Amino acid sequence: MWADFQQHFWLYISIPFISGIIGYVTKVVAIHMMFSPLEFKGIKPIFGWQGIVPRKAEKMATVAVDLMTSKLIKPEEIFARLDPKRIAKEIEAPLMAAAEDITREVAQEQHPGLWEGMPEFARAKLINRVKSRAPDIVQQVMAEIQKDVVQYFDIKHMVVSNLLKDKRLLNEIFKKVGKEEFKFFMNVGFVFGFAIGLVQMTCWIVTQGKYPWMLPMFGGFVGFFSDWLALQMMFRPLKPKKVLGYTWQGLFLKRQNEVAADYAALISKQLLTSRHLIEELFTGPRSDSVINLVNRHVRQEIDIEAGIIRPLVVYAIGGAKYQVLKTKVAERIMERLPETMKSMESYAEDAMDIRNTLITRMQRLTPEEFEGMLRPAFKEDEWSLIIVGAVLGFLVGEMQILFML
C-alpha cells in the first residue's frame, strides 16, 4: 500500500481536494438555485427551473409581512406618528397650485362657456376658496384615516404586491439578511468535503482501487451530507449551548443584532416608504374608501364655500350639472393628491421612524421568531437543494474515476 501510495502520490493527494471542491461547488450551485432564474427557464412543468425564492415569491412575501405586522410594526402605529396638521402644511404649496389648476380645468371642461362668461371676481373667488380649503380637507382626511387605519389601508397587500412586482427586491432582502450565512454555507462545504475526502483517500489506498464505485458514492455523500449539515449549523441550535467548553449556536441566530440593522435599513428604504404608503392609500384595494372620504369632504367644501356665486352657477347650469361639477372637482383632486403628497415624504420618513423601530424590535425577537426571517428561503425546497448537491457530487465522482484508473 505504501509503495502504491508513493507511486501515485499526487493522484491520491488530489482526492480530498477534489472532494472539497465538490463540497464547495454544490453549495454555490444550491445558493444560485435559490435565487435564479427570476422566471422559469425550460419546458414547463418539469424540465426546467426557477429560483426557489422567486417561484415562491407570494408565499415568501406573505411570511415576511406576517412576521412584520404581528411582531415588529403595525399600520395603526405608523399612521399614528403622523401629524395631520403637519402633513397639510408640508403639501400646502403644491396643493395650492393643483387646486387652482383643478378648478380651472374642471370648469372649462364641463362648462366652457360658463367659465369664460363668469365675472373675473367670481372666478377668482371660487379659485381662492378652493385653494384655501384644500389643506384643511387633507388634514380632515388624514385625521379620519388615523381613526380607522384598517378600513383605508392594507399593509399586507402593499408589501406583497411590491415584492411580487419586483422579485429582485425579494431576492435582495434574503441575500442581505443571510449574506454571512451564505458565505459560511459555501466555505464550510469545502471543509466538510476535504475531511470526507481524507476518508475517501484512505479507503482507496486500502482497497488499492478495487472498488471504483466508491468515488461516485463518496461524491454523492459529500454533496448530500455537507449540504444538510451546513444548513443545520446555520439554524441549530436555536439557543446557545455549551459543548466541550465551547458555546454553540446557529450562525444566523448568533448574528441577530447585525441582521436586524441590515434588514431594517432595506425594509425602511425600499418597502415601508412613505411613497408606497401613499400609493397604497390611493390605489390599493381599499382605495375606494379613501376616495369616497375625499369626495365627501370636497363636495361639502364646494357647497359651503361656493358662497355668493353658487346661486349664479346653479341657475346657469342647472342642479344636476352642478352635482357633476362637484364630482369632477373631487376626481381631479384625487388625481393630483398622490403627486402632491410626495412633498411630505421627507417629513413622513422622519416621523414614522420605521428603521429604528424595526431594529429595536427585531433584536427582541425570540430565536424561534427570528429564525422565521431567513429559514423559509431554505425550508421551502430544502431537500431538493440537498438532492441536487448529491447528484452533482455523484457525477463529479464518476469523472474522478477517469483520472484514478
N, C-alpha and C positions, 0 to 999 in steps of 0.2 A: 504493500500500500504506500509505504514511504517513497519507494523508488518511483512508483507511478505518479505520486503527488509532485515529486521533484521534476519528473519529466514533463508533466503538463501543468506546471505551477501557475502560469498566467491564465490558463483556461479555468482552473479550479478557483483561483482567486477572483475571477470575474463573476462567479455565481452570486455571492452576496451583494455585489454592486449592482448586478442586473436585477436581482430581486428587490433591492432598494429603489431602483429606478421604476420598477413595476409598481411598487407601493406609492411612489410619488406621482407617477403619470395617471394612475387610476383615480387619485384624489383630484388632480387637476381636471380630468375629464368629468368627474362627478360634479364638481362645482360649476363647470361650464354648462353641464346639462341642466343644472338647477335654474339658470337664468337665460339660456339661449337655446334656440332662437326665440324671438318675441312672438312670432306667428308660426303655425305648424308648417314644417317642411317635409315633403314626401307625398306618399299616396295614402289618403285617409281611408279607413280609420286606424289601420295597424302599422303600415310600413312608413314610418317617419317619426319625427319627434318635435315637440315643442317644450321649451323650458318649463320646469315644474311651477315656478312662481308665476310666469305669465299665463300658463294654462289654468292655474287655479286662482287667477287674479281676484275674481269676485269673492271667493271663499277666504282667501288670504286677507283681502282688504276688510272684509266683514269681521274677521277675527281681530284685526288691528283696531278697528273702530269700536268694537265691543269692549276691548280692554281699555281703550282711551276714555270712553264715556262712562264706564262703570267704575273705573279705579283712578283715573287721572284728572279729567276735567269735564264738566257738564256745560251744555249750551246756556242754561239759565245763568250760570256763574259768569260765563264770558260776557253776555249782554248786560248783566247787572253792573259790570265795571264801566260801562259806557254812560256818559252823562248826556242826556238828550239835548240839553241847552248848549253844551259844548259842541256836539255834532252839528246842530243848526248853525252855530257861529262859524265852524270850520268850513262849511259848504255854502255860506251866505253869498259870497261874491259870485261863484259860478252859477248858483241857483238863481240869483237876481237876473243874470244875463239870460239864462234859459227861460225864466218866467216871462220876460219881455218877448223873446222870440216865439214862445209858445202862444202867447196871447195874440200876437200879430198873425202868425201862421194859421191858427185855427179860425180866427175871424175872417181872414181873406179867403181861406179855402171854403169855408161853409157859406159865407155871405159876402162875396167880394164887393158887391155894390153897396151894401150897408156900411162896411168898414170905411170905404172911401167917402161915403156920404155923411158919416158921423162927424160932428164938430170936433175940432182938434182937442178942445179941453176935455170932451167926453172920452176920446180915445186915450189921452194921457192919464185921465183919472182912473180908467179901468186898468191900464197897464200898471200904474203905480200902486193901486190897491192889491192887484195880484202879486206884484213883487214884494210888497210889504208884508203880506201874509204868508208867503211861501216858506220862510224859515220856521214860522210857528206851526205850519202844517207838518213839517218834518219832525219838529220837536214832539208834537202830539202823537204822530205815528210811532216814533221810536219809543215813547213812553208806554203806549198801548202794547207794543210788541214785547217790551220787557215784562209786562204783567203776565203774559201767557206765551212764552217763547216757543213752546212745543207746538202751538197751533200754527205758527207762522214759519218755523224753521226746522229743517230735518238735517241734523248734522251727519247722521249715518249716510243719507243719500249724497250729501256734499262730498264726504271723504271717499266713499266707494266709487261714485261716478267720476271723480277726478283721477283716481288711481286706475280705473278701467280705461279712461280716456288716454292716460299716459302710463303705459305699463313700464316704461323705462324708470319712471319715478318710483314705482313699487319695487322694482329691482334695486334701485339705488338705496332705498330705505333698508332693505335686508342686507345689502352689501356693506352699507355704512355701519349698521348696528353690529354685524358679525365680522368686520374686517380682520380683527385679530384671530378670531376663531377659524376663519378660512385659511389664514396663513399657517396656523397651527395644524389644521387638518391636512394640508399639503406636506408640510415638513415632517410631521410625525409619520406619514406614510413611508417616507424613505427610511426612517429609523426602524420602524417595525419590519419593513421589507428586508433591510440589511440583516437584522437579527435572525429572522426566519431563514434568510439565505445562508447564514452560517450553518444552521442545522441541515439545510438542503445540501450544502457542500460536503458536510461530514458524511451524510448518508450516501452521497455519490461516490466518495472516496472508499468507504467501507464496502459498498457493493461493486465498486470498480465499473460502474456504468452498465451493469447487467439489466437494470430496470429503467429504461429511458422514459417510461411513462411518469416517473417521479417528477421530472421537470415541469410538465404542464400541470400536474396535480398540485405541486407546491406553488406554482404560479397562480393558479386559481385560488388556493388557500390564502396566499398573501393578499391578493386583491380583495377577497371576501372578508377575511379576519381583520385586516388593517383598517378597512372602511368602517366595519362595525365597531371596533374598539375605539377608533378616533372619535366617532360620534358619541360613544358613551362617555369618553373623557371630557368632551365639550360640555355635557349637561349633567354628569353624575360624578360625585354625589351632589345633591341639591344644597346640602348644608355642610360646612367644614367638618371633616372627620380626621382624627389623628391615627395614622398607621405607621408603626415603627418610628415614632417620634416626629414624623413629617405630617403636616396638615394638608389634606387633600380636599379639593372642591372643584366642581365643574368649572372649566375655564371661563365660560360665558357668565356664570353666576358670580365668579370672583371679580369680574370687571363691572359690576353693577353701576357704580358711581360714574365711571368713564363712559359707559354705554348710554347712560341717562343723558349726559351732556350732548353726545353726538345725535341721539335720537331727537331730543328736544329742539336742537338747532335746525335739523332738517324739517321736522314737522311744522315748526313755527314759521319758517321761511318759505316753505313751498306748499303747505297743505292748509293749515289753520290760519290763513292770512285774512286780513280784513277784506281784501278784494273778493276772495272766494266766499266769505260770509255774505257780502253784499249781493254777489251774483246768485247765491242760493236763495236769498230772500226774494229776489225779483224774478228769478227764472226757474226755481226749484219746483217740486211737486206741490208745495204748499203756497206757491206764489199767488194763487188766486185770492187767498185770504188777505195777503198784503195789498194786492191791487184793489180789492174791494174796500179795504180800510182807507187807502189813499183816496180812492174815488169819493168815498163818503165825505171825507174832510174837505176835499177840493170843491165838491158840489155845495157843501154848506157855506164855504167861504165865498163862492161866487154869488150865491143867493144873498148872503149878508152884506157883502162888500160892493155889490153892483150899485147899491145906493140910488142916487137920483137918476142914473141912466137906465136902470132896469126897466121901468115902465116904457121908456123910449124903445129899448131893444125888443121887449116882448111885443109891443104894438107893431113894430116894423116887421118882425119875422114870425110872429105867432108863438104861442106857448109851447107847442110840440117841438118846433125847431130850436127853441131856446134850451129845451132839455137836451137835444142833440148837441148843441153848442157846449153845454156843461160837460157832457160825456167826452167830447173831443178834447177839451182842455185837460180833463183828467188823464186821458190816454197819452197826450203829448208830454205831460209832466212825468208820467210813468216811463215813457221812452227816454227822457233825459235824466231822470233821477239816478239810475245806477252810474251814469257817467259823472254827474256832479258829486256823487257820494265818494268818488275816488279821491277827492280833495281831502277827505278826512282820514285817509289810510294811515298816515304817519301818527296822528293822534291816537287812532284806534289801536294800533300795534303797541304803543307805549302803555295805553290804559289797560288793555287786556292782559299784557304781560304773560303771554302764553308760554314762552320759553322757560322762564324761571319757575313758573308753576309746574310745568311738566318735569323739570329736573328734580325739584324738591319732592314731588310725589312719587316719581319713579324710583328714587333712592329709598323710599319707604316700602316699596312692594315686597311681598314675601317671595322667597325663592321660587315657589310654585307659580306665582303670578308673573314674576319676571321671566321665567323660562318660556312662558307663552308668547313672548315677543318675537323670538327667533325660531323656536322649536317647530312651529307649523311649516316653515320652509323646508325642513328636513323630513318632518313626520309624514307629510302627505304621500311621498313616494320613496320613503327611506329604503325600503327593501329593493326597489328597482335600481337605485343607485348602487347598492351593495352587490347585487347580482351582476350589473354591468361591470363593476370592478373585478368580480371573479372571472367573468368571461374574458375580459381584456388580459388578465393575469394568465389565464389558461393559454390564450393564443400566443402570448409572448413566450411562455414556457415551451410551446411547440416549436417556436423559432429557435429557442436555445438548443434544442436537440440537434439542429443542423450544424451548430458550432461545436457541440460536445462530441458528436460521433464521427 
